[in-house]
């Protein structure tokens, strides 16, 4: 059983940067495909970014492409979401997700695909 804990959320101003972290435990982290999603009240969970476990292939939502970057540190069992040029519409609760059945080069943008989820960290972008 894999546990995921997100951190790094907070209140920032438009244009600021923030880095989210997601620490994993209870599994072989280096074999986990990882993803970031976000959700605002009343809306469906939205895919943000995904990272494969074997090739470091990445996939981004159009809304964050060029501003956000996903990465992993296998030595620390942690993935990151670097968020730059933040906008008010980026305000949401951000969740990380993991799956242990993905192929080495798979990057997945469908939340139903992921087996394990963190509890989320809130990001508020406001002036």
For each residue, the residues with C-beta under 8 A, 3 or more apart:
1: 26 27 116
2: 24 25 26 27 32 98 100 115 116
3: 24 25 26 116
4: 22 23 24 96 97 98 116 117 118
5: 22 23 25 118 119
6: 9 20 21 22 94 95 96 118 119 120 121
7: 20 21 22 23 121
8: 18 19 20 21 121
9: 6 18 20 93 94 121 122 123
10: 18 122 123 124
11: 124 126
12: 16 17 18 86 123 124 125
13: 16 86 125 126 127
14: 86 87 88 125 126 127
15: 85 86
16: 12 13 86 125
17: 12 82 83 84 85 86
18: 8 9 10 12 83 86 123
19: 8 80 81 82 83
20: 6 7 8 9 36 80 81 83 94 96 121 123
21: 6 7 8 78 79 80
22: 4 5 6 7 34 36 78 79 80 81 96 118
23: 4 5 7 76 77 78
24: 2 3 4 27 29 32 77 78 79 98
25: 2 3 5 77
26: 1 2 3
27: 1 2 24 31 32 98 100 116
28: 31 32 100
29: 24 32 74 77
30: 53 74
31: 27 28 53 100
32: 2 24 27 28 29 53 98 99 100 102
33: 50 51 52 53 98 99 100 102 106 107 108
34: 22 50 51 53 70 72 79 96 97 98
35: 47 48 49 50 51 96 97 98 99 107 108 109 111 114
36: 20 22 48 49 50 70 79 81 94 95 96 97
37: 45 46 47 48 94 95 96 97 111
38: 45 46 48 90 92 93 94 95 123
39: 43 44 45 46 92 93 95 120
40: 43 91 92 93
41:
42:
43: 39 40 46
44: 39
45: 37 38 39 95 111
46: 37 38 39 43 61 63 92
47: 35 37 50 61 109 110 111
48: 35 36 37 38 60 61 64 68 81 94
49: 35 36 58 59 60 61 64 68 69 70 81
50: 33 34 35 36 47 58 59 70 107 108 109
51: 33 34 35 56 57 58 70 71 72 79 107
52: 33 55 56 57 58 102 103 104 105 106 107
53: 30 31 32 33 34 102 104
54: 103 104 105
55: 52 104 105
56: 51 52 72
57: 51 52 105 106 107
58: 49 50 51 52 70 107
59: 49 50 107 108 109
60: 48 49 64 65 68 70
61: 46 47 48 49 64 65 109
62: 65
63: 46 89
64: 48 49 60 61 67 68 83 90
65: 60 61 62 68
66:
67: 64 83 84 85 86
68: 48 49 60 64 65 81 82 83 84
69: 49 81 82 84
70: 34 36 49 50 51 58 60 79 80 81 82
71: 51 79 80 82
72: 34 51 56 78 79 80
73: 76 77 78 79 80
74: 29 30 77
75:
76: 23 73
77: 23 24 25 29 73 74
78: 21 22 23 24 72 73
79: 21 22 24 34 36 51 70 71 72 73 96
80: 19 20 21 22 70 71 72 73
81: 19 20 22 36 48 49 68 69 70 94 96
82: 17 19 68 69 70 71
83: 17 18 19 20 64 67 68 86 90 123
84: 17 67 68 69
85: 15 17 67
86: 12 13 14 15 16 17 18 67 83 90 123 125
87: 14 90 125
88: 14 91 125 126
89: 63 125
90: 38 64 83 86 87 123 125
91: 40 88 123 124 125 126
92: 38 39 40 46 122 123
93: 9 38 39 40 120 121 122 123
94: 6 9 20 36 37 38 48 81 120 121 122 123
95: 6 36 37 38 39 45 117 118 119 120
96: 4 6 20 22 34 35 36 37 79 81 117 118
97: 4 34 35 36 37 111 114 116 117 118
98: 2 4 24 27 32 33 34 35 114 115 116 117
99: 32 33 35 102 108 113 114 115 116
100: 2 27 28 31 32 33 115 116
101: 115
102: 32 33 52 53 99 106 108 113
103: 52 54 106
104: 52 53 54 55
105: 52 54 55 57
106: 33 52 57 102 103
107: 33 35 50 51 52 57 58 59
108: 33 35 50 59 99 102 113 114
109: 35 47 50 59 61
110: 47 113
111: 35 37 45 47 97 114
112:
113: 99 102 108 110
114: 35 97 98 99 108 111 117
115: 2 98 99 100 101
116: 1 2 3 4 27 97 98 99 100
117: 4 95 96 97 98 114
118: 4 5 6 22 95 96 97 121
119: 5 6 95
120: 6 39 93 94 95
121: 6 7 8 9 20 93 94 118
122: 9 10 92 93 94
123: 9 10 12 18 20 38 83 86 90 91 92 93 94
124: 10 11 12 91
125: 12 13 14 16 86 87 88 89 90 91
126: 11 13 14 88 91
127: 13 14
